Amino acid sequence: MTVNVLFAAGETRWEQYRAPLDEAFAEAGIDADLSLNHPPDTVDYIVFAPNGPIDDFTPYTRTKAVLNLWAGVEKIVGSRTLTQPLCRMVDSGLEEGMIEWVTGHVLRHHLGIDAHINGQDGVWRNGIIPPLARDRRVGVLGLGALGRACAEALAALRFDVAGWSRSQKDIPGIACHSGDDGLSAVLERAEILVLLMPLTPHTENVIDAGTLARMPRGAMIVNPARGPLIDDDALLAALDSGQIGHATLDVFRDEPLPPEHPYWAHPRVTVTPHIASETRPASAARVIAENVRRGEAGESFLFEVDRDAGY
Amino acid sequence: MTVNVLFAAGETRWEQYRAPLDEAFAEAGIDADLSLNHPPDTVDYIVFAPNGPIDDFTPYTRTKAVLNLWAGVEKIVGSRTLTQPLCRMVDSGLEEGMIEWVTGHVLRHHLGIDAHINGQDGVWRNGIIPPLARDRRVGVLGLGALGRACAEALAALRFDVAGWSRSQKDIPGIACHSGDDGLSAVLERAEILVLLMPLTPHTENVIDAGTLARMPRGAMIVNPARGPLIDDDALLAALDSGQIGHATLDVFRDEPLPPEHPYWAHPRVTVTPHIASETRPASAARVIAENVRRGEAGESFLFEVDRDAGY
């Protein structure tokens, strides 16, 4: 029997999610009719995002579950009209995407790929042999779920990885540090530094003139975490002086990064538009399809929200 | 006691190897005097390459071993004046470097990094979400030591990897194919194709108009193996038509690639100067130091050549 799935997460996302959802339903063996426009009393499941079209869930009388597209449910969990089960999104794709973006850019800087991309001038420069990853010292600041996963992926590629976190961690293959002395130890050896800390009052501007000066000359910085971890003026000064060789930045104090911001034009900066840790349509669609499958089979839902706890 | 090590591998390599060798000797606890100019009758070990200064080993009366800097010993193994033990180089760095170059360039194409490097124009384009590695189909042609190692590294990053080899292989996590039908199966799904075959009469021009046409439109090719695996005219035509989206080429029929070759100027080609699989000074130096340590300790040498077998 056909399952009616209402996509109530906005028309922009419809373009990104329609094909992945149809594919995920097909893979899961579900005959789903995914639409922006099912009449409320015919809807079996709702794919939901907070800024979508639904405020009142009362007319959705036969709906078996509301499947949130994001991890956060703070805007919907208190709705008095929502009596159906609510599931949040736990997207393995977010962590996987972060690992891919971080390893890709660390390898790019390690191998000096930019010089090849920008140096297609007919001159065969084969005298520069980059060191092996085992001889390349990488620092990772922040060893939470994402930081740890990225540090482990880099260590698996044989990079010489040291990590720092506020509380001391113990991760096989990673030289783990904590505290102020530990931060200095990681910075002083980091030829490539990856920021994966949360933004807190303690971590704001952790990368400032003082910490930049402690890094090896020509070190490279990769930031897919939060813009305010970096004192932008201090970083620009360090890039201008050559103390920092390159910065690849995915996050900024103001996003979108304004077109007149000096990062865009700086020859030693690569701006990427906050793409390192997106929820991915393909993996998110699989979570949605799995929950529809479970609902049709009478099984319990994945990631169902505890309405009293609020998450 | 100081061990006298003669560097007889050419003055160009002296610049690359001097510091790594000194470091490797220090790490191994060997008090070595590394020089280009020890008198022959004072030399304990010779670091050797075929185009270096030594033809006649007769005056090296106290030399305990000749340590070849490369894997191939065909130019020295038949020398009638060489009575000392001869060791060839087995450099783990060659395989590690290949893995790093291949994963770096596959991630680069997977993530679309070139568009960011070349697109620092102030426009925040965050609507393009790349697929996850698990949804990116990579093909690896050739599953010998290097091909297998690269395929496994890509699978560890969760890429959807299929491989082809002449004889059927069985590698966990890799969809292994062989034969003509198997080649088509790998080509037809390869969004990114990595060439790691040996060059034989069977593999020359394996990438020609016919095989290129079987790949998905816009596929990317990465070749760190041998230049003649590719029919250059056919590849250039496929790049011009858009059938192939990009080619990153490290090897060529003629090396250095002549400055007038169309690959240099083609907007969809990245030339790198045969750097993917170099013997690396740091890891090669560790092999040399280990053999000196073994010689001084009276232990048997690593990778000692069987003079009758010739390798």
Interface residues (C-beta under 8 A of the other chain):
Chain A: Q16 G93 E96 G97 I99 E100 W101 T103 G104 H105 L107 R108 H110 L111 I113 D114 H116 I117 N118 Q120 D121 G122 V123 W124 R125 N126 I128 I129 P130 P131 L132 A133 R134 D135 A153 A156 L157 R158 E255 P256 L257 P259 E260 H261 W264 A265 V269 T270 V271 T272 P273 H274 I275 E278 R280 P281 A282 S283
Chain B: Q16 G93 E96 G97 I99 E100 W101 T103 G104 H105 L107 R108 H110 L111 I113 D114 H116 I117 N118 Q120 D121 G122 V123 W124 R125 N126 I128 I129 P130 P131 L132 A133 R134 D135 A153 A156 L157 R158 E255 P256 L257 P259 E260 H261 W264 A265 V269 T270 V271 T272 P273 H274 I275 E278 R280 P281 A282 S283
